[in-house]
Amino acid sequence: MAPLPDTNGDTTTSSATKLSADEIALYDRQIRLWGAQAQERIRSANILLVSLRALGTEIAKNLTLAGVKSLTIVDNEPVTEDDLGAQFFLREEDIGKPRADAAIPRIQELNPRVEVKADGGRDGLLAKDVTYYVPFECIIACDHDMMTLSTINTAARLASRPFYAAGIHGFYGYIFTDLVGHEFVVEREVSNRPTQANTLESITRSVVSVTNKKEPNGKNLEIVKKMELYCPLLLANSSPLPPDVMSNRRKLKQVPPLLPCLRAVFEFQRDYNHLPSIQNQQDLAIFTTLATNKARELQLPPETLRAEFLRSFIQNIGAEITPTAAFVGGRLSEDVINVLGKREQPIQNFALFDGETLEGRIYCLFTMPPELAMSLNPMPPMDMSLGMGGMPNMPMGDMQGMPMGNGNGIDSNGIQPPPVDSVQHGLTAANEAAQQQGVAPPS
């Protein structure tokens, strides 16, 4: 059957993705919000969720109700009494059982159309190669240390798959996104200054194309296709604040102390293999020093990191509070749905939530990934004795799990990267934007 054109520039096969009458009735509210074609994409999406603590539970609930095709949960940690106070899928009789196995029957009851299954634990996942991630349209990892998150992020990025990291500490939470190179569409009424194609909006975002249509009610709409570039978590975690914040004293003073504290937690976990404990004076002293150093690295005003906030944050480290999990999980799930539907601006790339002040802020902590930087510069002469790009030649047996092209833009693992023209356009746009904003372009 011939593919049907999609308003976003993609193609769908009607026999494979057409919604049934029952599905249209079931997802009526969602279809009204983001359209049938977006719902079709959601309905065909396989999601990987790593961790089913309080935050993962909220995400599992939201995506199951949204009607994804399948949800694979990686979490074989035994259920504890503490889990019962933070999750609504577990019962007292589940104590001692693997967390995902115990929760899945109740998750499945939310929407029998969604296939919900467990697939081992974190250690097993970290041993898998990139081919494991290919069947998933999105990978989400919650409440893990930096090295675990970064390892999963790297695999997802190699598979050209969107990756989300998130975590909560009592009243505080964060969301990180790495969508690699993501195209999305914004539909809006034409203003007095129509949007121009092939223009820059930020160091990471560019307008790819603009088309117009007239509604039956006479409104003139423009359908704007945009391209957003992302960097991995390791780079974002050490990235400076965006130039528009650094150059504005008022904006710099508004940066929450939660940002340097989260960076301090990641570094503490890396160095000491556990979370800082409020009962341990040495932990408190080390963490305070780390948080202070992170605030200085971000060039935040001295008054940003106050003793009252440090004390509050340390008391919350590692705690699970269901309202925080509900807010962070709801915001992340909303963004995943937008990304799957290719609608609206996604998070770029670090969202912070402070439950005590009820404030949420998003910062673009972007550092050009090396592979994108190389795309902006001529490739040096290749020494064929060394192999591609100066790398030593490897026997084919040593390349297991590495993407290899088949000449059709799709590698042997079935990975289809973003369109080359769109990515190159975004790379060029990012380079030009960096120069305009006074940021040194990649060398």
C-alpha positions, 0 to 999 in steps of 0.5 A, a space after each residue: 500500500 502506498 504511504 500516505 503523506 503526513 503534515 509533518 513531512 513524514 510518511 505513515 502506512 495506513 494499514 499499520 497505523 490507522 486508529 480503530 473506532 474503539 481507539 478513537 473513542 478511547 483516546 478522544 481527548 488526546 486526539 483533540 489535543 494533538 491530532 490523529 497522526 500524532 496519536 498514531 505515532 504514540 500508539 506505535 511507540 515502544 518505550 524503555 523505562 529504567 527504574 520504577 521507584 516513585 518517579 518511574 511509577 508516575 511515568 509508567 502510569 502516564 505513558 500507559 494511559 496515553 496509549 503507547 504500543 509497549 512499555 519495557 521496565 528495567 528494575 529487578 530490585 526487591 520491593 521494600 516497605 519504603 516503596 509502599 509509601 511512595 508507589 501506588 502499584 505495590 502492596 504489602 504482599 509484594 515485599 521482596 519481589 522484583 519491583 517491576 514484576 510486582 507492579 506490572 499486573 496493576 500497570 497493565 490494568 490501566 490500559 490492556 491495549 499496551 504491552 507492559 513487560 519487565 526485562 531484568 535489572 540495571 546491571 544486565 542493561 549496562 552489559 547490552 550493546 547498542 542493538 538492544 536500544 534500536 527497537 525503542 522510540 524513547 529511553 527514560 532512566 530515573 534516579 540513577 547516578 551520573 555514570 549509569 545515566 551517561 552509559 545509557 545515554 551514550 547507547 541511546 545516542 549511538 542508536 539515534 534514540 531520544 533519551 531522558 534522565 530524571 530524578 527527585 530528591 524530596 521536594 526537588 527534581 530535574 529532567 534532562 533531555 538528549 534528542 540528538 537531532 529532533 525535527 518538530 512542527 509548530 502550527 500557529 496563526 500567522 502574525 504581523 511578521 511571518 516566520 522565515 525559513 532557513 533562519 536561526 532562533 537560538 544556538 541549538 534551534 533553526 527554522 527548516 521550512 514554513 508552509 501556510 494554510 487557511 482554516 475554514 473560519 478564515 484564519 491564516 495559519 503557518 506550519 513551521 518545521 524546526 530542527 533542535 540539536 542536543 548534547 549528551 548528559 556528560 557535556 550538559 553537566 559541565 556546560 556553562 550557562 547560556 550566553 543570554 543568562 551569563 550576560 544579564 545580571 538579573 537572569 544570573 541572579 535568578 538561576 536557582 541554587 538547585 543547579 549547582 547542588 545537583 552537579 555536586 550530587 552527581 560528583 559526590 556519587 561518582 567519587 564516593 559511590 553513595 549519596 551524601 548522608 545528613 548523619 555524616 559530618 564528613 559527607 556534609 563538609 565534602 558536599 558543601 565544598 562541592 556545591 560551592 565550587 559548582 556555583 563558582 564554576 557557573 559564575 553565580 553570584 555569591 548570594 545564590 547558594 545560601 546556607 538555608 537552601 543547602 541545609 534543606 537540599 541535604 535533608 531531601 537527598 534521596 527522599 521520595 515525595 509523591 507530589 514531586 514525583 507526580 509533577 516531574 513525572 507528568 512534565 516528562 511524560 508530556 514532553 515524551 508525548 510531544 516528541 513522539 508526536 513531533 509537535 511543539 517545542 521539546 525541553 532543551 535541555 535541563 528542567 529544574 523543579 523546586 517544590 518548596 518555592 513551586 518554581 520550575 526553570 529550563 536552561 539550555 546547557 549545551 556544549 557542541 558534541 565532538 561528532 557534530 563539531 567534526 561535521 562543521 570542519 573539513 575532514 583531515 586527509 585519511 591514512 588508509 593504513 589506519 582506517 576511517 578518520 585515522 582510527 586503526 583498522 579493526 577486524 570485523 569481529 571487533 566491530 560487533 554492535 557498531 552501526 554499519 551503513 547499507 547504502 540506503 541511509 539506514 544502518 544494518 541495525 535498522 537505525 535511521 538517523 535524522 535527514 542529512 540536509 536537516 542535520 547539516 542545516 542545524 549544524 550550520 545554524 548552530 555554528 553561526 548562532 555561536 559566532 553571533 552570541 560570542 561563543 567560540 565555534 568548534 575548533 
